[in-house]
Amino acid sequence: MRKRLIIAYDIFVLAGFGAYMALTVWRLPEALRHRLFTASMGFLTQLTGMPG
């Protein structure tokens, strides 16, 4: 029971942080938002080993 509570709490915290980051990024200027998205996708492709 305790393990499920910890996992649920972690999911809740990560979802809240994700929503906060999404709202923060949404307010950025278009060019900066595009650069941030491109950099994060590049990092994700390197991390997973998939060709970009």
mmCIF file of the N, C-alpha and C atoms, coordinates in Angstrom:
data_MODEL
# 
_entry.id   MODEL 
# 
loop_
_atom_site.group_PDB 
_atom_site.id 
_atom_site.type_symbol 
_atom_site.label_atom_id 
_atom_site.label_alt_id 
_atom_site.label_comp_id 
_atom_site.label_asym_id 
_atom_site.label_entity_id 
_atom_site.label_seq_id 
_atom_site.pdbx_PDB_ins_code 
_atom_site.Cartn_x 
_atom_site.Cartn_y 
_atom_site.Cartn_z 
_atom_site.occupancy 
_atom_site.B_iso_or_equiv 
_atom_site.pdbx_formal_charge 
_atom_site.auth_seq_id 
_atom_site.auth_comp_id 
_atom_site.auth_asym_id 
_atom_site.auth_atom_id 
_atom_site.pdbx_PDB_model_num 
ATOM 1   N N  . MET A 1 1  ? 0.826  -1.194 0.000   1.00 0.00 ? 1  MET A N  1 
ATOM 2   C CA . MET A 1 1  ? 0.000  0.000  0.000   1.00 0.00 ? 1  MET A CA 1 
ATOM 3   C C  . MET A 1 1  ? 0.869  1.256  0.000   1.00 0.00 ? 1  MET A C  1 
ATOM 4   N N  . ARG A 1 2  ? 1.916  1.236  0.818   1.00 0.00 ? 2  ARG A N  1 
ATOM 5   C CA . ARG A 1 2  ? 2.796  2.402  0.915   1.00 0.00 ? 2  ARG A CA 1 
ATOM 6   C C  . ARG A 1 2  ? 3.516  2.661  -0.410  1.00 0.00 ? 2  ARG A C  1 
ATOM 7   N N  . LYS A 1 3  ? 3.917  1.564  -1.078  1.00 0.00 ? 3  LYS A N  1 
ATOM 8   C CA . LYS A 1 3  ? 4.609  1.703  -2.355  1.00 0.00 ? 3  LYS A CA 1 
ATOM 9   C C  . LYS A 1 3  ? 3.687  2.327  -3.404  1.00 0.00 ? 3  LYS A C  1 
ATOM 10  N N  . ARG A 1 4  ? 2.429  1.926  -3.417  1.00 0.00 ? 4  ARG A N  1 
ATOM 11  C CA . ARG A 1 4  ? 1.473  2.506  -4.361  1.00 0.00 ? 4  ARG A CA 1 
ATOM 12  C C  . ARG A 1 4  ? 1.257  3.984  -4.089  1.00 0.00 ? 4  ARG A C  1 
ATOM 13  N N  . LEU A 1 5  ? 1.229  4.350  -2.824  1.00 0.00 ? 5  LEU A N  1 
ATOM 14  C CA . LEU A 1 5  ? 1.054  5.749  -2.451  1.00 0.00 ? 5  LEU A CA 1 
ATOM 15  C C  . LEU A 1 5  ? 2.242  6.586  -2.920  1.00 0.00 ? 5  LEU A C  1 
ATOM 16  N N  . ILE A 1 6  ? 3.430  6.065  -2.758  1.00 0.00 ? 6  ILE A N  1 
ATOM 17  C CA . ILE A 1 6  ? 4.637  6.780  -3.202  1.00 0.00 ? 6  ILE A CA 1 
ATOM 18  C C  . ILE A 1 6  ? 4.647  6.927  -4.715  1.00 0.00 ? 6  ILE A C  1 
ATOM 19  N N  . ILE A 1 7  ? 4.291  5.877  -5.432  1.00 0.00 ? 7  ILE A N  1 
ATOM 20  C CA . ILE A 1 7  ? 4.259  5.933  -6.893  1.00 0.00 ? 7  ILE A CA 1 
ATOM 21  C C  . ILE A 1 7  ? 3.191  6.915  -7.365  1.00 0.00 ? 7  ILE A C  1 
ATOM 22  N N  . ALA A 1 8  ? 2.023  6.898  -6.733  1.00 0.00 ? 8  ALA A N  1 
ATOM 23  C CA . ALA A 1 8  ? 0.964  7.847  -7.104  1.00 0.00 ? 8  ALA A CA 1 
ATOM 24  C C  . ALA A 1 8  ? 1.408  9.278  -6.840  1.00 0.00 ? 8  ALA A C  1 
ATOM 25  N N  . TYR A 1 9  ? 2.082  9.498  -5.720  1.00 0.00 ? 9  TYR A N  1 
ATOM 26  C CA . TYR A 1 9  ? 2.584  10.842 -5.396  1.00 0.00 ? 9  TYR A CA 1 
ATOM 27  C C  . TYR A 1 9  ? 3.611  11.289 -6.433  1.00 0.00 ? 9  TYR A C  1 
ATOM 28  N N  . ASP A 1 10 ? 4.523  10.398 -6.809  1.00 0.00 ? 10 ASP A N  1 
ATOM 29  C CA . ASP A 1 10 ? 5.534  10.736 -7.812  1.00 0.00 ? 10 ASP A CA 1 
ATOM 30  C C  . ASP A 1 10 ? 4.882  11.097 -9.150  1.00 0.00 ? 10 ASP A C  1 
ATOM 31  N N  . ILE A 1 11 ? 3.889  10.328 -9.558  1.00 0.00 ? 11 ILE A N  1 
ATOM 32  C CA . ILE A 1 11 ? 3.200  10.615 -10.811 1.00 0.00 ? 11 ILE A CA 1 
ATOM 33  C C  . ILE A 1 11 ? 2.504  11.966 -10.736 1.00 0.00 ? 11 ILE A C  1 
ATOM 34  N N  . PHE A 1 12 ? 1.859  12.246 -9.609  1.00 0.00 ? 12 PHE A N  1 
ATOM 35  C CA . PHE A 1 12 ? 1.172  13.521 -9.421  1.00 0.00 ? 12 PHE A CA 1 
ATOM 36  C C  . PHE A 1 12 ? 2.155  14.692 -9.484  1.00 0.00 ? 12 PHE A C  1 
ATOM 37  N N  . VAL A 1 13 ? 3.296  14.565 -8.822  1.00 0.00 ? 13 VAL A N  1 
ATOM 38  C CA . VAL A 1 13 ? 4.300  15.631 -8.823  1.00 0.00 ? 13 VAL A CA 1 
ATOM 39  C C  . VAL A 1 13 ? 4.870  15.838 -10.223 1.00 0.00 ? 13 VAL A C  1 
ATOM 40  N N  . LEU A 1 14 ? 5.188  14.761 -10.921 1.00 0.00 ? 14 LEU A N  1 
ATOM 41  C CA . LEU A 1 14 ? 5.723  14.882 -12.272 1.00 0.00 ? 14 LEU A CA 1 
ATOM 42  C C  . LEU A 1 14 ? 4.709  15.477 -13.238 1.00 0.00 ? 14 LEU A C  1 
ATOM 43  N N  . ALA A 1 15 ? 3.440  15.121 -13.081 1.00 0.00 ? 15 ALA A N  1 
ATOM 44  C CA . ALA A 1 15 ? 2.402  15.700 -13.933 1.00 0.00 ? 15 ALA A CA 1 
ATOM 45  C C  . ALA A 1 15 ? 2.250  17.190 -13.666 1.00 0.00 ? 15 ALA A C  1 
ATOM 46  N N  . GLY A 1 16 ? 2.307  17.576 -12.412 1.00 0.00 ? 16 GLY A N  1 
ATOM 47  C CA . GLY A 1 16 ? 2.235  18.990 -12.068 1.00 0.00 ? 16 GLY A CA 1 
ATOM 48  C C  . GLY A 1 16 ? 3.418  19.770 -12.604 1.00 0.00 ? 16 GLY A C  1 
ATOM 49  N N  . PHE A 1 17 ? 4.602  19.188 -12.490 1.00 0.00 ? 17 PHE A N  1 
ATOM 50  C CA . PHE A 1 17 ? 5.798  19.846 -13.014 1.00 0.00 ? 17 PHE A CA 1 
ATOM 51  C C  . PHE A 1 17 ? 5.719  19.957 -14.532 1.00 0.00 ? 17 PHE A C  1 
ATOM 52  N N  . GLY A 1 18 ? 5.218  18.917 -15.187 1.00 0.00 ? 18 GLY A N  1 
ATOM 53  C CA . GLY A 1 18 ? 5.070  18.946 -16.637 1.00 0.00 ? 18 GLY A CA 1 
ATOM 54  C C  . GLY A 1 18 ? 4.092  20.025 -17.077 1.00 0.00 ? 18 GLY A C  1 
ATOM 55  N N  . ALA A 1 19 ? 2.984  20.166 -16.343 1.00 0.00 ? 19 ALA A N  1 
ATOM 56  C CA . ALA A 1 19 ? 2.011  21.207 -16.672 1.00 0.00 ? 19 ALA A CA 1 
ATOM 57  C C  . ALA A 1 19 ? 2.617  22.596 -16.466 1.00 0.00 ? 19 ALA A C  1 
ATOM 58  N N  . TYR A 1 20 ? 3.377  22.760 -15.395 1.00 0.00 ? 20 TYR A N  1 
ATOM 59  C CA . TYR A 1 20 ? 4.031  24.038 -15.136 1.00 0.00 ? 20 TYR A CA 1 
ATOM 60  C C  . TYR A 1 20 ? 5.023  24.385 -16.252 1.00 0.00 ? 20 TYR A C  1 
ATOM 61  N N  . MET A 1 21 ? 5.816  23.405 -16.663 1.00 0.00 ? 21 MET A N  1 
ATOM 62  C CA . MET A 1 21 ? 6.794  23.645 -17.727 1.00 0.00 ? 21 MET A CA 1 
ATOM 63  C C  . MET A 1 21 ? 6.094  23.951 -19.050 1.00 0.00 ? 21 MET A C  1 
ATOM 64  N N  . ALA A 1 22 ? 4.997  23.252 -19.333 1.00 0.00 ? 22 ALA A N  1 
ATOM 65  C CA . ALA A 1 22 ? 4.261  23.504 -20.568 1.00 0.00 ? 22 ALA A CA 1 
ATOM 66  C C  . ALA A 1 22 ? 3.717  24.931 -20.587 1.00 0.00 ? 22 ALA A C  1 
ATOM 67  N N  . LEU A 1 23 ? 3.177  25.386 -19.469 1.00 0.00 ? 23 LEU A N  1 
ATOM 68  C CA . LEU A 1 23 ? 2.657  26.749 -19.405 1.00 0.00 ? 23 LEU A CA 1 
ATOM 69  C C  . LEU A 1 23 ? 3.782  27.778 -19.510 1.00 0.00 ? 23 LEU A C  1 
ATOM 70  N N  . THR A 1 24 ? 4.938  27.463 -18.933 1.00 0.00 ? 24 THR A N  1 
ATOM 71  C CA . THR A 1 24 ? 6.077  28.379 -19.011 1.00 0.00 ? 24 THR A CA 1 
ATOM 72  C C  . THR A 1 24 ? 6.590  28.475 -20.440 1.00 0.00 ? 24 THR A C  1 
ATOM 73  N N  . VAL A 1 25 ? 6.736  27.330 -21.090 1.00 0.00 ? 25 VAL A N  1 
ATOM 74  C CA . VAL A 1 25 ? 7.242  27.313 -22.465 1.00 0.00 ? 25 VAL A CA 1 
ATOM 75  C C  . VAL A 1 25 ? 6.246  27.976 -23.405 1.00 0.00 ? 25 VAL A C  1 
ATOM 76  N N  . TRP A 1 26 ? 4.958  27.810 -23.134 1.00 0.00 ? 26 TRP A N  1 
ATOM 77  C CA . TRP A 1 26 ? 3.927  28.379 -23.999 1.00 0.00 ? 26 TRP A CA 1 
ATOM 78  C C  . TRP A 1 26 ? 4.023  29.900 -24.056 1.00 0.00 ? 26 TRP A C  1 
ATOM 79  N N  . ARG A 1 27 ? 4.501  30.522 -22.985 1.00 0.00 ? 27 ARG A N  1 
ATOM 80  C CA . ARG A 1 27 ? 4.597  31.982 -22.927 1.00 0.00 ? 27 ARG A CA 1 
ATOM 81  C C  . ARG A 1 27 ? 5.872  32.523 -23.558 1.00 0.00 ? 27 ARG A C  1 
ATOM 82  N N  . LEU A 1 28 ? 6.773  31.645 -23.971 1.00 0.00 ? 28 LEU A N  1 
ATOM 83  C CA . LEU A 1 28 ? 8.008  32.093 -24.606 1.00 0.00 ? 28 LEU A CA 1 
ATOM 84  C C  . LEU A 1 28 ? 7.710  32.613 -26.018 1.00 0.00 ? 28 LEU A C  1 
ATOM 85  N N  . PRO A 1 29 ? 8.592  33.473 -26.533 1.00 0.00 ? 29 PRO A N  1 
ATOM 86  C CA . PRO A 1 29 ? 8.424  33.909 -27.930 1.00 0.00 ? 29 PRO A CA 1 
ATOM 87  C C  . PRO A 1 29 ? 8.529  32.719 -28.881 1.00 0.00 ? 29 PRO A C  1 
ATOM 88  N N  . GLU A 1 30 ? 7.915  32.847 -30.042 1.00 0.00 ? 30 GLU A N  1 
ATOM 89  C CA . GLU A 1 30 ? 7.827  31.740 -31.001 1.00 0.00 ? 30 GLU A CA 1 
ATOM 90  C C  . GLU A 1 30 ? 9.197  31.192 -31.406 1.00 0.00 ? 30 GLU A C  1 
ATOM 91  N N  . ALA A 1 31 ? 10.148 32.075 -31.689 1.00 0.00 ? 31 ALA A N  1 
ATOM 92  C CA . ALA A 1 31 ? 11.474 31.620 -32.135 1.00 0.00 ? 31 ALA A CA 1 
ATOM 93  C C  . ALA A 1 31 ? 12.187 30.838 -31.030 1.00 0.00 ? 31 ALA A C  1 
ATOM 94  N N  . LEU A 1 32 ? 12.102 31.322 -29.812 1.00 0.00 ? 32 LEU A N  1 
ATOM 95  C CA . LEU A 1 32 ? 12.756 30.641 -28.697 1.00 0.00 ? 32 LEU A CA 1 
ATOM 96  C C  . LEU A 1 32 ? 12.073 29.309 -28.398 1.00 0.00 ? 32 LEU A C  1 
ATOM 97  N N  . ARG A 1 33 ? 10.752 29.275 -28.503 1.00 0.00 ? 33 ARG A N  1 
ATOM 98  C CA . ARG A 1 33 ? 10.001 28.031 -28.292 1.00 0.00 ? 33 ARG A CA 1 
ATOM 99  C C  . ARG A 1 33 ? 10.400 26.998 -29.340 1.00 0.00 ? 33 ARG A C  1 
ATOM 100 N N  . HIS A 1 34 ? 10.544 27.431 -30.591 1.00 0.00 ? 34 HIS A N  1 
ATOM 101 C CA . HIS A 1 34 ? 10.928 26.515 -31.661 1.00 0.00 ? 34 HIS A CA 1 
ATOM 102 C C  . HIS A 1 34 ? 12.342 25.972 -31.439 1.00 0.00 ? 34 HIS A C  1 
ATOM 103 N N  . ARG A 1 35 ? 13.262 26.835 -31.025 1.00 0.00 ? 35 ARG A N  1 
ATOM 104 C CA . ARG A 1 35 ? 14.635 26.386 -30.753 1.00 0.00 ? 35 ARG A CA 1 
ATOM 105 C C  . ARG A 1 35 ? 14.674 25.398 -29.605 1.00 0.00 ? 35 ARG A C  1 
ATOM 106 N N  . LEU A 1 36 ? 13.916 25.662 -28.555 1.00 0.00 ? 36 LEU A N  1 
ATOM 107 C CA . LEU A 1 36 ? 13.861 24.759 -27.409 1.00 0.00 ? 36 LEU A CA 1 
ATOM 108 C C  . LEU A 1 36 ? 13.285 23.404 -27.806 1.00 0.00 ? 36 LEU A C  1 
ATOM 109 N N  . PHE A 1 37 ? 12.226 23.409 -28.617 1.00 0.00 ? 37 PHE A N  1 
ATOM 110 C CA . PHE A 1 37 ? 11.617 22.169 -29.086 1.00 0.00 ? 37 PHE A CA 1 
ATOM 111 C C  . PHE A 1 37 ? 12.590 21.374 -29.946 1.00 0.00 ? 37 PHE A C  1 
ATOM 112 N N  . THR A 1 38 ? 13.283 22.066 -30.850 1.00 0.00 ? 38 THR A N  1 
ATOM 113 C CA . THR A 1 38 ? 14.244 21.390 -31.728 1.00 0.00 ? 38 THR A CA 1 
ATOM 114 C C  . THR A 1 38 ? 15.390 20.780 -30.925 1.00 0.00 ? 38 THR A C  1 
ATOM 115 N N  . ALA A 1 39 ? 15.888 21.528 -29.946 1.00 0.00 ? 39 ALA A N  1 
ATOM 116 C CA . ALA A 1 39 ? 16.984 21.012 -29.119 1.00 0.00 ? 39 ALA A CA 1 
ATOM 117 C C  . ALA A 1 39 ? 16.531 19.805 -28.298 1.00 0.00 ? 39 ALA A C  1 
ATOM 118 N N  . SER A 1 40 ? 15.331 19.856 -27.735 1.00 0.00 ? 40 SER A N  1 
ATOM 119 C CA . SER A 1 40 ? 14.855 18.736 -26.924 1.00 0.00 ? 40 SER A CA 1 
ATOM 120 C C  . SER A 1 40 ? 14.600 17.504 -27.787 1.00 0.00 ? 40 SER A C  1 
ATOM 121 N N  . MET A 1 41 ? 14.095 17.688 -29.012 1.00 0.00 ? 41 MET A N  1 
ATOM 122 C CA . MET A 1 41 ? 13.891 16.549 -29.901 1.00 0.00 ? 41 MET A CA 1 
ATOM 123 C C  . MET A 1 41 ? 15.225 15.961 -30.346 1.00 0.00 ? 41 MET A C  1 
ATOM 124 N N  . GLY A 1 42 ? 16.222 16.819 -30.583 1.00 0.00 ? 42 GLY A N  1 
ATOM 125 C CA . GLY A 1 42 ? 17.553 16.326 -30.929 1.00 0.00 ? 42 GLY A CA 1 
ATOM 126 C C  . GLY A 1 42 ? 18.165 15.513 -29.807 1.00 0.00 ? 42 GLY A C  1 
ATOM 127 N N  . PHE A 1 43 ? 17.993 16.004 -28.586 1.00 0.00 ? 43 PHE A N  1 
ATOM 128 C CA . PHE A 1 43 ? 18.507 15.269 -27.425 1.00 0.00 ? 43 PHE A CA 1 
ATOM 129 C C  . PHE A 1 43 ? 17.793 13.934 -27.269 1.00 0.00 ? 43 PHE A C  1 
ATOM 130 N N  . LEU A 1 44 ? 16.491 13.934 -27.484 1.00 0.00 ? 44 LEU A N  1 
ATOM 131 C CA . LEU A 1 44 ? 15.723 12.694 -27.355 1.00 0.00 ? 44 LEU A CA 1 
ATOM 132 C C  . LEU A 1 44 ? 16.127 11.669 -28.400 1.00 0.00 ? 44 LEU A C  1 
ATOM 133 N N  . THR A 1 45 ? 16.391 12.113 -29.630 1.00 0.00 ? 45 THR A N  1 
ATOM 134 C CA . THR A 1 45 ? 16.815 11.159 -30.659 1.00 0.00 ? 45 THR A CA 1 
ATOM 135 C C  . THR A 1 45 ? 18.203 10.602 -30.352 1.00 0.00 ? 45 THR A C  1 
ATOM 136 N N  . GLN A 1 46 ? 19.084 11.422 -29.794 1.00 0.00 ? 46 GLN A N  1 
ATOM 137 C CA . GLN A 1 46 ? 20.405 10.906 -29.415 1.00 0.00 ? 46 GLN A CA 1 
ATOM 138 C C  . GLN A 1 46 ? 20.290 9.925  -28.252 1.00 0.00 ? 46 GLN A C  1 
ATOM 139 N N  . LEU A 1 47 ? 19.415 10.239 -27.317 1.00 0.00 ? 47 LEU A N  1 
ATOM 140 C CA . LEU A 1 47 ? 19.239 9.391  -26.149 1.00 0.00 ? 47 LEU A CA 1 
ATOM 141 C C  . LEU A 1 47 ? 18.667 8.025  -26.524 1.00 0.00 ? 47 LEU A C  1 
ATOM 142 N N  . THR A 1 48 ? 17.733 8.000  -27.459 1.00 0.00 ? 48 THR A N  1 
ATOM 143 C CA . THR A 1 48 ? 17.111 6.744  -27.859 1.00 0.00 ? 48 THR A CA 1 
ATOM 144 C C  . THR A 1 48 ? 17.878 6.025  -28.959 1.00 0.00 ? 48 THR A C  1 
ATOM 145 N N  . GLY A 1 49 ? 18.813 6.723  -29.619 1.00 0.00 ? 49 GLY A N  1 
ATOM 146 C CA . GLY A 1 49 ? 19.580 6.094  -30.675 1.00 0.00 ? 49 GLY A CA 1 
ATOM 147 C C  . GLY A 1 49 ? 18.865 6.054  -32.016 1.00 0.00 ? 49 GLY A C  1 
ATOM 148 N N  . MET A 1 50 ? 17.774 6.779  -32.116 1.00 0.00 ? 50 MET A N  1 
ATOM 149 C CA . MET A 1 50 ? 17.030 6.807  -33.373 1.00 0.00 ? 50 MET A CA 1 
ATOM 150 C C  . MET A 1 50 ? 17.616 7.874  -34.298 1.00 0.00 ? 50 MET A C  1 
ATOM 151 N N  . PRO A 1 51 ? 17.587 7.626  -35.588 1.00 0.00 ? 51 PRO A N  1 
ATOM 152 C CA . PRO A 1 51 ? 18.111 8.654  -36.521 1.00 0.00 ? 51 PRO A CA 1 
ATOM 153 C C  . PRO A 1 51 ? 17.202 9.865  -36.554 1.00 0.00 ? 51 PRO A C  1 
ATOM 154 N N  . GLY A 1 52 ? 17.809 11.033 -36.613 1.00 0.00 ? 52 GLY A N  1 
ATOM 155 C CA . GLY A 1 52 ? 17.034 12.265 -36.617 1.00 0.00 ? 52 GLY A CA 1 
ATOM 156 C C  . GLY A 1 52 ? 16.728 12.689 -37.977 1.00 0.00 ? 52 GLY A C  1 
# 
